[in-house]
Amino acid sequence: MSTLLQIRQKPVFDGSITRYQEQTINPSNPLALSNNDIIQFAVNQSDSLTHLHESYFLITGKLRKLTAAAAAGGNPVDSVAANTNLTNSGVLHLFSRAELKINNLTVESVIDPGLTCIPKIFTTYTESEIKQLVTMGWPLGSTVTSDTGGFNVRLPFSVLFGLGYDVTQVLVNAKIEILLTRARSDDDAQHSTVVEAGVYLKVEKIVFKLPHVAVDDKSRLALLKIIEKDVPLNLTFRMWDHYQIPSLPETTKHSWSIKTSSHTESPRFVIFFLQTDRSGSKTKSSSEFDHCDLRNVKLWLNNESFPQEDMDENFEKKDYAQFYHMYLNLLKSYTNMRDPAPVMTFSEYKNATPLFVIDCSHQKDRPKHGGIDVRLDFEARKSFP
């Protein structure tokens, strides 16, 4: 019967969740927040239901400037860094590695979160999802730094880890450990309009906010029965690996043998990007990218190529529609939405975020015991800088 005719339908109230409350998890060593330090968060509570999907990190710090004292022998003057702010999502550049362990097993490891997560946000997040990241320092051109140089940012767990994005259910009686390794330098987290000497960044506090869920007796009994049966529970999520070439030869073509993967770890989506003189530079944002006048890019999985045909794009002539539509199509495939609102416009794609994305989720059958050679071929109109 059509819902238009169901005039006797009664409202349904779900009272299975009796409490949903955030708990603050402090690091094991609250003072270990400097460069190269490993920040550890541990959750060992038994008989608990935790919701990682909505968890987040609160990171407090300051961005200031030390200048020499006017008088000889005086102490340096601590003042506001007027020309320097956190770059777009600069909080991600504060770390060189993030690792997630569940029940003492490493389930996900993120290398260089800044260069792993920011391209992922640009290409797989919708416009409405992006708007929720304003407290993380998004979008381009925004800043979370106050007039006095302080910052207090909210880094969602779902941005950092693929498990947090894809797994929306609670974890039952899980021992959780998170390891965040601070970067050896904070230069990539900063962006200056002019060269400003004496600027320093200090992380003063990091806490992990984890929602805990309490349920009614009926739901708790149902969960206990599942646990008593000792049946494995699947955690299905998409994990992103990061690979990079520190420098390219001065040629127009390059073939990059990335890795040999197993059948189960064959890539489904690939995001390729180029940066010129951005790493370690405060005057060029590490959260933006360069097109380097790329004309063609092709991914090879053994002898199967994505896309099948070559391209001949030209950024200088505004002829890069194929690259842009590959980005649009990836967003549809990744989100399973019919017509998601993209984050980048056609001009923004060229000027700040030229990300070359390849959807290789549809692959031919291969023997499960064989390896897969992953190779990327790309070509520019002029030599790589």
Backbone torsions as a table, in degrees:
resi	resn	phi	psi	omega
1	MET	NA	138.4	179.3
2	SER	-62.1	145.9	178.3
3	THR	-62.8	-21.5	178.0
4	LEU	-66.7	-22.7	-175.6
5	LEU	-103.2	-1.7	-177.7
6	GLN	-84.9	72.2	-173.9
7	ILE	-77.4	-15.0	-179.3
8	ARG	-101.0	6.9	-178.3
9	GLN	-65.1	133.7	-178.5
10	LYS	-98.4	150.1	176.9
11	PRO	-67.4	145.8	-179.8
12	VAL	-110.4	125.6	178.4
13	PHE	-112.0	126.6	179.8
14	ASP	-98.6	109.7	179.0
15	GLY	-109.6	21.4	-176.6
16	SER	-68.2	-31.4	177.1
17	ILE	-96.4	115.9	-176.6
18	THR	-95.3	-19.8	177.3
19	ARG	-156.6	138.4	176.2
20	TYR	-134.1	105.8	-169.3
21	GLN	-137.9	135.0	177.4
22	GLU	-78.7	142.5	173.3
23	GLN	-122.3	141.3	-179.0
24	THR	-89.4	124.3	177.1
25	ILE	-108.9	117.5	178.2
26	ASN	-88.6	152.4	177.8
27	PRO	-66.5	155.6	-179.0
28	SER	-59.9	-37.2	176.0
29	ASN	-125.7	95.0	-175.3
30	PRO	-62.3	-15.7	-177.6
31	LEU	-92.1	-11.0	-178.1
32	ALA	-87.7	75.9	-176.7
33	LEU	-124.1	6.9	-176.9
34	SER	-83.9	174.9	179.1
35	ASN	-57.0	137.9	179.5
36	ASN	74.8	-4.7	177.0
37	ASP	-72.3	151.4	175.2
38	ILE	-104.6	120.0	-178.2
39	ILE	-99.4	121.1	-174.1
40	GLN	-112.8	131.4	171.7
41	PHE	-118.9	131.5	-178.2
42	ALA	-129.2	132.9	176.6
43	VAL	-121.7	108.4	-175.7
44	ASN	-117.4	17.8	-176.5
45	GLN	-72.5	125.7	177.2
46	SER	-84.2	162.0	178.4
47	ASP	54.6	47.5	-178.3
48	SER	-129.7	153.2	174.2
49	LEU	-116.2	114.2	-176.8
50	THR	-113.1	144.7	-175.6
51	HIS	-117.4	87.5	-177.2
52	LEU	-65.7	-28.3	-175.8
53	HIS	-57.8	-33.9	-178.1
54	GLU	-105.9	11.8	179.4
55	SER	-81.5	166.5	-178.2
56	TYR	-163.4	164.6	175.5
57	PHE	-106.6	137.5	171.8
58	LEU	-106.0	120.6	-174.7
59	ILE	-120.7	121.2	-178.5
60	THR	-115.4	138.4	178.8
61	GLY	-167.2	-166.6	179.5
62	LYS	-147.8	151.7	178.7
63	LEU	-124.9	105.2	-172.2
64	ARG	-130.1	-177.7	-178.3
65	LYS	-137.2	134.3	175.1
66	LEU	-104.7	126.5	177.0
67	THR	-121.4	152.7	-177.9
68	ALA	-63.6	147.0	179.5
69	ALA	-68.7	147.2	179.9
70	ALA	-66.4	-38.5	-179.1
71	ALA	-93.6	145.9	179.2
72	ALA	-63.3	134.6	178.8
73	GLY	82.1	-1.9	179.9
74	GLY	-79.9	165.6	178.5
75	ASN	-76.8	148.8	176.9
76	PRO	-60.4	148.8	-178.5
77	VAL	-92.4	126.9	178.6
78	ASP	-94.8	118.4	-175.5
79	SER	-138.3	177.5	-179.8
80	VAL	-73.7	135.7	173.9
81	ALA	-82.6	91.2	-169.3
82	ALA	-65.2	-27.4	-173.9
83	ASN	-108.4	9.8	-175.8
84	THR	-128.6	135.2	176.4
85	ASN	-136.8	171.0	168.8
86	LEU	-66.7	136.4	177.6
87	THR	-73.9	174.4	179.6
88	ASN	-53.6	118.0	-177.3
89	SER	52.9	38.6	-178.7
90	GLY	-61.0	-20.6	179.2
91	VAL	-58.6	-31.0	179.5
92	LEU	-68.9	-29.0	179.9
93	HIS	-77.6	-5.2	178.2
94	LEU	-74.8	-10.2	-175.0
95	PHE	-124.7	146.4	176.4
96	SER	-101.4	-15.2	-178.4
97	ARG	-161.3	145.4	174.0
98	ALA	-135.2	130.8	-176.1
99	GLU	-129.5	137.2	179.1
100	LEU	-118.3	126.4	176.2
101	LYS	-119.2	136.0	174.7
102	ILE	-125.7	122.0	-176.7
103	ASN	53.5	46.4	176.1
104	ASN	68.1	10.6	179.2
105	LEU	-112.9	126.8	176.9
106	THR	-71.6	116.0	-178.3
107	VAL	-103.3	-19.9	179.4
108	GLU	-158.8	138.6	177.8
109	SER	-135.9	127.6	-176.9
110	VAL	-113.4	117.5	178.1
111	ILE	-92.9	132.8	179.2
112	ASP	51.4	70.4	-175.0
113	PRO	-54.4	-32.3	-180.0
114	GLY	-61.1	-50.0	-177.6
115	LEU	-84.0	-7.3	175.0
116	THR	-94.6	-46.5	-172.1
117	CYS	-84.4	-35.4	-177.0
118	ILE	-65.4	-47.1	173.7
119	PRO	-60.2	-35.2	178.5
120	LYS	-64.5	-40.3	178.7
121	ILE	-64.2	-46.4	-178.7
122	PHE	-59.0	-35.2	-170.4
123	THR	-102.5	-18.7	-175.2
124	THR	-121.3	-4.6	177.7
125	TYR	-98.3	143.7	176.5
126	THR	-85.2	170.8	-178.7
127	GLU	-61.2	-39.2	-180.0
128	SER	-68.6	-35.7	177.8
129	GLU	-68.2	-38.3	-179.6
130	ILE	-61.4	-38.2	-177.7
131	LYS	-62.9	-23.3	179.6
132	GLN	-80.2	-4.9	-178.2
133	LEU	-98.8	14.6	-177.1
134	VAL	-62.3	-33.1	179.8
135	THR	-78.5	-2.6	174.5
136	MET	-97.0	-6.6	-178.8
137	GLY	100.3	32.0	178.6
138	TRP	-114.3	149.7	7.1
139	PRO	-95.1	-161.6	177.3
140	LEU	-58.2	136.0	178.0
141	GLY	89.7	-12.2	179.3
142	SER	-89.3	164.8	177.9
143	THR	-146.0	146.7	176.4
144	VAL	-107.4	8.2	179.9
145	THR	-83.5	130.9	-179.0
146	SER	-78.5	175.4	179.8
147	ASP	-64.8	-22.8	179.4
148	THR	-96.5	3.3	177.5
149	GLY	94.2	-2.0	179.2
150	GLY	-82.8	156.7	174.8
151	PHE	-144.9	148.5	177.2
152	ASN	-142.4	100.5	-171.9
153	VAL	-112.3	155.2	-179.3
154	ARG	-114.7	112.1	-179.1
155	LEU	-103.0	106.2	-179.5
156	PRO	-64.6	139.9	175.9
157	PHE	-60.1	-34.3	-177.6
158	SER	-70.4	-20.5	174.7
159	VAL	-77.1	-39.4	-175.0
160	LEU	-77.3	-40.7	-174.5
161	PHE	-120.3	137.0	176.4
162	GLY	-63.7	-33.0	177.8
163	LEU	-61.5	-39.5	179.7
164	GLY	-67.0	-28.6	-180.0
165	TYR	-79.8	-42.3	-171.8
166	ASP	-91.1	-33.7	-177.4
167	VAL	-91.7	106.5	-177.0
168	THR	-97.3	-8.3	-179.3
169	GLN	-83.7	167.3	177.1
170	VAL	-76.9	158.8	170.0
171	LEU	-100.8	138.3	-175.1
172	VAL	-105.5	121.6	175.7
173	ASN	51.5	40.4	-176.3
174	ALA	-97.1	136.1	171.7
175	LYS	-86.7	120.4	-173.6
176	ILE	-116.4	134.5	175.6
177	GLU	-135.7	131.4	179.4
178	ILE	-123.5	129.9	179.2
179	LEU	-119.1	119.5	177.3
180	LEU	-112.7	119.7	179.0
181	THR	-97.8	120.1	179.8
182	ARG	-67.5	144.5	178.5
183	ALA	-66.1	155.2	179.8
184	ARG	-73.2	-18.3	176.8
185	SER	-144.8	148.7	179.4
186	ASP	-103.8	14.1	-177.9
187	ASP	-62.0	-38.6	-177.6
188	ASP	-69.1	-17.8	179.1
189	ALA	-82.8	-8.8	-174.9
190	GLN	-111.1	154.4	174.4
191	HIS	-140.4	124.3	-177.8
192	SER	-115.5	140.1	175.5
193	THR	-75.6	-28.7	174.1
194	VAL	-138.9	161.9	177.6
195	VAL	-66.2	123.6	-175.3
196	GLU	-128.2	112.3	-177.0
197	ALA	-77.6	151.6	174.2
198	GLY	81.7	5.8	-178.8
199	VAL	-75.8	136.9	177.0
200	TYR	-136.9	151.9	177.3
201	LEU	-119.3	132.8	179.6
202	LYS	-130.1	124.1	173.0
203	VAL	-86.6	120.6	-174.4
204	GLU	-99.6	-27.7	-176.5
205	LYS	-160.5	139.4	172.9
206	ILE	-136.6	127.5	173.9
207	VAL	-129.6	157.4	179.1
208	PHE	-112.2	123.0	-180.0
209	LYS	-100.7	113.7	-175.0
210	LEU	-120.9	117.1	177.1
211	PRO	-69.1	134.6	172.8
212	HIS	-111.3	141.0	-173.9
213	VAL	-115.5	133.0	172.2
214	ALA	-113.2	140.6	-175.3
215	VAL	-125.0	166.6	178.8
216	ASP	-74.8	172.3	-174.7
217	ASP	-61.4	-39.0	-178.7
218	LYS	-63.3	-45.1	-179.4
219	SER	-69.6	-38.4	179.1
220	ARG	-64.6	-39.9	178.2
221	LEU	-62.9	-40.5	179.1
222	ALA	-64.3	-39.7	178.3
223	LEU	-67.9	-38.9	178.8
224	LEU	-63.6	-37.1	178.3
225	LYS	-64.3	-38.1	177.6
226	ILE	-64.8	-41.4	-179.5
227	ILE	-67.6	-40.4	-178.9
228	GLU	-63.3	-29.5	178.8
229	LYS	-74.0	-11.9	177.7
230	ASP	54.4	43.2	178.7
231	VAL	-92.8	130.8	178.3
232	PRO	-59.5	137.4	177.7
233	LEU	-106.3	126.4	-176.8
234	ASN	-80.7	136.7	171.4
235	LEU	-116.1	95.2	-175.9
236	THR	-96.4	121.2	-179.6
237	PHE	-153.3	165.5	179.6
238	ARG	-101.7	124.4	-177.3
239	MET	-109.7	140.2	-178.4
240	TRP	-108.1	128.7	173.6
241	ASP	-100.8	152.5	-178.2
242	HIS	-122.1	126.6	176.4
243	TYR	-130.7	145.2	-179.3
244	GLN	-148.5	155.5	171.6
245	ILE	-110.5	118.4	-176.6
246	PRO	-59.2	-35.2	179.5
247	SER	-151.0	152.4	-179.6
248	LEU	-111.0	147.6	174.2
249	PRO	-67.0	156.2	-178.3
250	GLU	-79.1	72.0	177.7
251	THR	-133.0	172.3	177.8
252	THR	-97.0	-13.2	-179.6
253	LYS	-128.0	146.1	176.4
254	HIS	-149.9	140.2	175.6
255	SER	-116.6	121.7	-172.1
256	TRP	-115.3	110.6	173.8
257	SER	-83.3	104.3	-170.3
258	ILE	-79.4	-54.0	-178.4
259	LYS	-170.4	172.6	169.1
260	THR	-114.5	119.5	-175.3
261	SER	-112.6	164.7	175.2
262	SER	-81.4	172.0	-179.1
263	HIS	-62.4	-41.5	-177.1
264	THR	-73.1	-21.5	-179.0
265	GLU	-105.2	20.2	176.5
266	SER	-64.1	134.1	-177.5
267	PRO	-63.2	146.8	176.6
268	ARG	-110.5	-29.7	176.9
269	PHE	-140.2	142.9	179.6
270	VAL	-131.1	132.1	174.5
271	ILE	-116.8	119.0	-178.9
272	PHE	-114.4	134.2	179.6
273	PHE	-146.9	161.7	-179.1
274	LEU	-125.0	144.2	174.5
275	GLN	-134.5	140.4	-179.8
276	THR	-121.1	115.1	176.1
277	ASP	54.7	38.8	179.1
278	ARG	-103.6	-33.9	-178.7
279	SER	-64.9	122.7	179.5
280	GLY	80.4	1.8	179.7
281	SER	-101.7	125.6	179.3
282	LYS	-82.6	-19.6	-177.9
283	THR	-89.7	-9.1	175.4
284	LYS	-123.9	122.3	-173.5
285	SER	-64.4	131.1	176.0
286	SER	-77.7	-5.0	178.6
287	SER	-98.0	7.1	176.2
288	GLU	-119.2	169.8	-170.4
289	PHE	-137.4	169.2	-176.8
290	ASP	-124.4	138.7	-178.4
291	HIS	-81.7	-22.1	178.4
292	CYS	49.7	27.8	178.9
293	ASP	53.2	44.2	178.7
294	LEU	-67.2	139.9	-178.6
295	ARG	-114.3	-25.5	-176.2
296	ASN	-154.4	144.0	174.7
297	VAL	-145.8	139.4	-176.9
298	LYS	-146.6	132.2	177.2
299	LEU	-100.2	136.6	177.5
300	TRP	-117.3	127.7	169.7
301	LEU	-114.0	99.9	-166.4
302	ASN	56.6	-116.0	-178.9
303	ASN	-105.0	13.7	179.0
304	GLU	-103.2	129.6	-174.4
305	SER	-110.7	149.8	177.2
306	PHE	-137.5	120.0	-11.2
307	PRO	-71.5	170.1	-175.6
308	GLN	-72.1	-39.3	-177.4
309	GLU	-99.6	152.1	177.3
310	ASP	-73.3	156.5	175.7
311	MET	-114.1	165.1	179.0
312	ASP	-142.7	65.3	-176.1
313	GLU	-82.3	160.0	-178.8
314	ASN	-146.6	101.6	-177.4
315	PHE	-66.3	-36.3	-177.8
316	GLU	-64.1	-29.3	179.2
317	LYS	-98.9	13.4	-178.6
318	LYS	58.5	32.3	179.6
319	ASP	-108.5	75.7	179.9
320	TYR	-138.1	31.9	-177.1
321	ALA	-63.1	-36.1	-179.9
322	GLN	-65.1	-43.5	177.4
323	PHE	-59.5	-44.0	-178.1
324	TYR	-66.2	-40.2	-179.1
325	HIS	-74.2	-25.4	171.8
326	MET	-64.2	-37.1	174.4
327	TYR	-64.7	-45.4	179.6
328	LEU	-61.9	-42.6	-177.8
329	ASN	-68.6	-33.2	177.0
330	LEU	-64.7	-40.3	179.1
331	LEU	-60.1	-41.4	178.2
332	LYS	-64.8	-46.0	-176.8
333	SER	-67.1	-39.9	-176.0
334	TYR	-71.9	-38.5	-176.4
335	THR	-93.1	-11.3	-175.8
336	ASN	57.9	29.0	176.3
337	MET	-101.3	145.1	-176.1
338	ARG	-69.0	-43.4	-176.4
339	ASP	-146.0	69.1	-178.6
340	PRO	-70.6	148.3	178.0
341	ALA	-77.8	119.4	-177.5
342	PRO	-72.5	156.8	179.6
343	VAL	-79.9	-40.4	-172.9
344	MET	-102.8	136.5	170.7
345	THR	-80.5	173.2	-178.4
346	PHE	-61.2	-41.7	-179.4
347	SER	-75.7	-37.8	177.4
348	GLU	-62.2	-35.2	179.7
349	TYR	-58.4	-43.4	-178.9
350	LYS	-73.8	-44.7	-168.1
351	ASN	-78.4	-31.4	-173.8
352	ALA	-131.4	-30.2	-171.4
353	THR	-135.2	55.3	176.0
354	PRO	-73.1	91.9	180.0
355	LEU	-107.2	127.5	-176.0
356	PHE	-100.2	108.1	-170.8
357	VAL	-110.8	142.4	-177.1
358	ILE	-129.9	124.1	175.7
359	ASP	-93.7	108.0	178.9
360	CYS	-117.7	31.4	-176.6
361	SER	-72.7	-20.1	178.5
362	HIS	-104.4	104.3	-175.7
363	GLN	-124.4	156.3	177.5
364	LYS	-75.5	159.0	-179.9
365	ASP	-66.2	139.5	177.6
366	ARG	-133.3	155.9	174.4
367	PRO	-60.0	131.3	-174.9
368	LYS	-68.3	-19.8	-177.8
369	HIS	-89.3	-7.9	-177.0
370	GLY	-90.8	157.6	177.3
371	GLY	-87.5	163.6	179.9
372	ILE	-124.0	117.9	176.9
373	ASP	-82.7	121.2	-178.5
374	VAL	-103.0	119.8	-178.2
375	ARG	-134.8	143.8	179.3
376	LEU	-123.7	123.7	174.8
377	ASP	-107.9	132.7	178.0
378	PHE	-144.2	152.7	-173.3
379	GLU	-141.3	138.0	178.1
380	ALA	-116.3	166.3	179.7
381	ARG	-80.7	-19.5	175.6
382	LYS	-139.9	165.2	-174.9
383	SER	-59.4	143.8	177.6
384	PHE	-65.6	135.9	-177.8
385	PRO	-71.5	NA	NA
